[in-house]
Amino acid sequence: MARLKVTQVRSEIGTKRNQRESLRSLGLKRINDVVVKEDRPEIRGMIFTVNHLVKVEEVE
């Protein structure tokens, strides 16, 4: 299964509560935090919610 490398590039300050919760659920706490997650629909949905705050790369 493919994996996604998610990097937080913008601050969560001033965002809506559901966006902050999505960042926390992804495991991102501060700018430049990086997590690698399985490519699943639930993860894709959280990334879609905060796509303006993160950068996503596909890794093997």
C-alpha positions as a Python dict, from the first residue, in 0.01 Angstrom:
ca = {
    (1, 'M'): (0, 0, 0),
    (2, 'A'): (123, 350, -79),
    (3, 'R'): (228, 586, 193),
    (4, 'L'): (193, 963, 215),
    (5, 'K'): (451, 1198, 363),
    (6, 'V'): (265, 1495, 511),
    (7, 'T'): (452, 1812, 612),
    (8, 'Q'): (291, 2105, 791),
    (9, 'V'): (399, 2424, 613),
    (10, 'R'): (160, 2684, 763),
    (11, 'S'): (41, 2763, 1114),
    (12, 'E'): (-290, 2645, 1254),
    (13, 'I'): (-348, 2982, 1425),
    (14, 'G'): (-669, 3142, 1301),
    (15, 'T'): (-806, 2826, 1143),
    (16, 'K'): (-1138, 2659, 1221),
    (17, 'R'): (-1164, 2403, 1498),
    (18, 'N'): (-1216, 2107, 1263),
    (19, 'Q'): (-897, 2200, 1076),
    (20, 'R'): (-695, 2215, 1399),
    (21, 'E'): (-839, 1878, 1502),
    (22, 'S'): (-749, 1727, 1164),
    (23, 'L'): (-388, 1844, 1204),
    (24, 'R'): (-372, 1688, 1552),
    (25, 'S'): (-525, 1365, 1425),
    (26, 'L'): (-260, 1350, 1155),
    (27, 'G'): (4, 1394, 1426),
    (28, 'L'): (116, 1742, 1322),
    (29, 'K'): (188, 1986, 1605),
    (30, 'R'): (406, 2260, 1459),
    (31, 'I'): (539, 2398, 1132),
    (32, 'N'): (784, 2161, 957),
    (33, 'D'): (653, 1855, 1142),
    (34, 'V'): (657, 1552, 913),
    (35, 'V'): (452, 1233, 942),
    (36, 'V'): (421, 932, 713),
    (37, 'K'): (74, 781, 693),
    (38, 'E'): (-90, 498, 501),
    (39, 'D'): (-284, 613, 195),
    (40, 'R'): (-640, 548, 314),
    (41, 'P'): (-967, 734, 251),
    (42, 'E'): (-981, 859, 613),
    (43, 'I'): (-632, 1008, 588),
    (44, 'R'): (-708, 1158, 246),
    (45, 'G'): (-1016, 1326, 394),
    (46, 'M'): (-816, 1483, 678),
    (47, 'I'): (-552, 1602, 430),
    (48, 'F'): (-823, 1751, 207),
    (49, 'T'): (-955, 1948, 506),
    (50, 'V'): (-614, 2108, 568),
    (51, 'N'): (-466, 2102, 218),
    (52, 'H'): (-381, 2474, 240),
    (53, 'L'): (-170, 2410, 552),
    (54, 'V'): (25, 2099, 446),
    (55, 'K'): (242, 1963, 167),
    (56, 'V'): (187, 1601, 61),
    (57, 'E'): (429, 1366, -115),
    (58, 'E'): (385, 1002, -205),
    (59, 'V'): (663, 773, -80),
    (60, 'E'): (727, 406, -134),
}
